[in-house]
């Protein structure tokens, strides 16, 4: 029986959008001297990366030991 799994798409989207925010948005706000926006973009970028990583590890643990 095949297992169609969309969890890795979520992980890729979260980590990819976090990296995009960190590399593109933070530099844009830095050049425009927008300190608050730069700070919040950094927080949101790192939050996306952390949530994606935690989701990936927890999904792997679930598949490996709990399923």
C-alpha positions in Angstrom: 0.0 0.0 0.0 1.4 3.4 -1.0 1.7 6.2 1.5 1.2 9.6 0.1 2.9 12.0 2.4 2.7 15.8 2.2 4.7 16.5 5.4 8.0 17.0 3.6 6.4 19.7 1.3 5.4 21.6 4.5 9.0 21.3 5.8 10.5 22.5 2.5 8.1 25.4 2.3 8.7 26.5 5.9 12.5 26.3 5.7 12.6 27.7 2.2 10.4 30.7 3.1 12.5 31.3 6.2 15.7 31.4 4.2 14.1 33.6 1.6 13.0 36.1 4.3 16.4 36.1 5.9 18.3 36.6 2.7 16.0 38.9 0.7 13.7 40.8 3.1 16.3 41.4 5.9 18.7 42.9 3.4 16.0 45.0 1.8 15.0 46.4 5.1 18.6 47.0 6.1 19.3 49.0 2.9 16.1 51.0 3.5 17.2 51.6 7.2 13.9 50.1 8.5 15.0 48.8 11.9 11.7 47.5 13.2 10.8 45.7 10.0 14.3 44.2 9.8 14.0 42.9 13.4 10.6 41.3 12.8 11.7 39.8 9.5 14.7 38.2 11.3 12.4 36.8 14.0 9.9 35.5 11.4 12.6 34.0 9.2 14.2 32.2 12.1 10.8 31.1 13.4 10.0 29.5 10.0 13.3 27.7 10.0 13.0 26.4 13.5 9.3 25.3 13.1 10.3 23.5 9.8 13.2 21.8 11.5 11.2 20.8 14.6 8.4 19.5 12.3 10.8 17.5 10.3 12.5 15.9 13.3 9.2 15.2 15.0 7.7 13.6 11.8 10.9 11.5 11.4 10.6 10.3 15.1 6.9 9.5 14.5 7.6 7.5 11.3 10.6 5.8 12.8 9.5 4.8 16.3 5.8 5.4 16.7 4.2 4.2 13.5 
